[in-house]
Amino acid sequence: MALMPDVTSSSDPVASEGEGTHVDAPELRLFVMGLFFIFGGITSLNDVIIPKLKELFTLNYTQAMLVQFCFFTAYLVIGIPGAKLVKKIGYMRGAVAGLLTMMVGCLLFIPASQNAVYELFLFALFVLASGVVIVQVVANPLISLLGKPETAHSRLTFAQAFNSLGTTIFPIVGSILILGSLATMSADQLSGAELDAYRTAESQAIVNGYLGIAVALAVVAGAVWLFRNRLRGERHEASAGLAGVDLLKRPRFGYGALCIFLYVGAEVSIGSLVVNYLMQPGVMGLQEQAAGKLIGLYWGGAMVGRFIGSALMRVISPGKLLAFVAAGAIALILISTNSSGVVSGYSLLAVGLMNSIMFPTIFSLASEKLGSRAADGSGIINVAIFGGAVVPLATGAIADLTGSLATAMLLPALCYAVIAGFGIYARRPAV
């Protein structure tokens, strides 16, 4: 998924008025592509650590989903302040600030593991996500500036492919590192000091994984810092703290913002529960590590579908295509929840293919005819990503109340139904 932040800016040390606003700094594109790869991968790692923490702390599904709640709450809390920070210190320094914040979040996994306290893991994830939000605030507008305006859309689409690449690779590697060791006992068999020692030992795999990420983040931050003055003449337009709220009164935009909330929530809900879902005897009966590796298919489907969808939208109305893939997601969920074995498992993983075009298509359809208010609308879309905190928590609560992950999947299906309705509603150009 990609964030369209509430940041309106221009930076053009060399371009003429006729050429439009852009920066001739092609070497920076590699750094921005790397940023998309990193924050996409880190976000998808939550799908790997959720089953690990669920077992270590003997959590129910509602408690386990607090991982996503704390992570995506950062979009609500940090989104607008993060945009203001970037406006104040600039894109490159803002990227460094975000990367260092992410590094601090990774390092906080050390005391969380040593103290064997679930709440400390949640705090570490919130700090990590805060850095992710700041980096996302930088990445989208910056990639648009790094080249001619008429090719900005293609650059952003290409950059988002690196985001999808990260969400595909990180869970596979993470499942090997974090879910790789199979303990001879489980947390529910222990108590007292033995339980604390078990949690500390088993969570060390999480620590090792995030320590490696912290080192990589430090290297990338240092590289970006070397180019901190590359964007000469960078300037930003000020905007009100809650700019864009009035746009929700517009039916098309308000409906679209709701769909972003529901889409992110549905996508994250399925990704968060897919490991436990595939481990069920009635589905595929896999071990944690084997199930974790298959998360890559879920996110990889989104990457492949993005390229297919971009081609299809040249001949099919974006609204109609959105309604079609949303209906496809519903059908796949119903097939999965009413079947067993590999059919049940792979049909749920295939929902990732349907997810591929949803975020950018909903965003573009909702933002039609906003004109000079486009940046304000982006800020509201930013906040709407908070759905990744709310819907997964509700999905986990349903799983606990009913004792069935299949029943819980009906909530994401309902989210997709609303999105299908938006596709039909917005199939015609805005007026």
Stockholm file with secondary structure:
# STOCKHOLM 1.0

chainA/1-431         MALMPDVTSSSDPVASEGEGTHVDAPELRLFVMGLFFIFGGITSLNDVIIPKLKELFTLNYTQAMLVQFCFFTAYLVIGIPGAKLVKKIGYMRGAVAGLLTMMVGCLLFIPASQNAVYELFLFALFVLASGVVIVQVVANPLISLLGKPETAHSRLTFAQAFNSLGTTIFPIVGSILILGSLATMSADQLSGAELDAYRTAESQAIVNGYLGIAVALAVVAGAVWLFRNRLRGERHEASAGLAGVDLLKRPRFGYGALCIFLYVGAEVSIGSLVVNYLMQPGVMGLQEQAAGKLIGLYWGGAMVGRFIGSALMRVISPGKLLAFVAAGAIALILISTNSSGVVSGYSLLAVGLMNSIMFPTIFSLASEKLGSRAADGSGIINVAIFGGAVVPLATGAIADLTGSLATAMLLPALCYAVIAGFGIYARRPAV
#=GR chainA/1-431 SS CCCCCSCCEECCSSCCGGGCSCCCCTHHHHHHHHHHHHHHHHHHTHHHHHHHHHHHTTCCHHHHTHHHHHHHHHHHHHHHHHHHHHHHHCHHHHHHHHHHHHHHHHHTHHHHHHHTCHHHHHHHHHHHHHHHHHHHHHHHHHHHHSSCGGGHHHHHHHHHHHHHHHHHHHHHHHHHHHSCCCCSSCGGGCCHHHHHHHHHHHTHHHHHHHHHHHHHHHHHHHHHHHTTTCSTTCEECCCCTTTTGGGGGSHHHHHHHHHHHHHHHHHHHHHHHHHHHHHSTTTTCCCHHHHHHTHHHHHHHHHHHHHHHHHHTTTSCHHHHHHHHHHHHHHHHHHHHTCCHHHHHHHHHTHHHHHTTHHHHHHHHHTTTCGGGHHHHHHHHHHHTTHHHHHHHHHHHHHHHHSCHHHHTHHHHHHHHHHHHHHHHTSSCCC
#=GC SS_cons         CCCCCSCCEECCSSCCGGGCSCCCCTHHHHHHHHHHHHHHHHHHTHHHHHHHHHHHTTCCHHHHTHHHHHHHHHHHHHHHHHHHHHHHHCHHHHHHHHHHHHHHHHHTHHHHHHHTCHHHHHHHHHHHHHHHHHHHHHHHHHHHHSSCGGGHHHHHHHHHHHHHHHHHHHHHHHHHHHSCCCCSSCGGGCCHHHHHHHHHHHTHHHHHHHHHHHHHHHHHHHHHHHTTTCSTTCEECCCCTTTTGGGGGSHHHHHHHHHHHHHHHHHHHHHHHHHHHHHSTTTTCCCHHHHHHTHHHHHHHHHHHHHHHHHHTTTSCHHHHHHHHHHHHHHHHHHHHTCCHHHHHHHHHTHHHHHTTHHHHHHHHHTTTCGGGHHHHHHHHHHHTTHHHHHHHHHHHHHHHHSCHHHHTHHHHHHHHHHHHHHHHTSSCCC
//
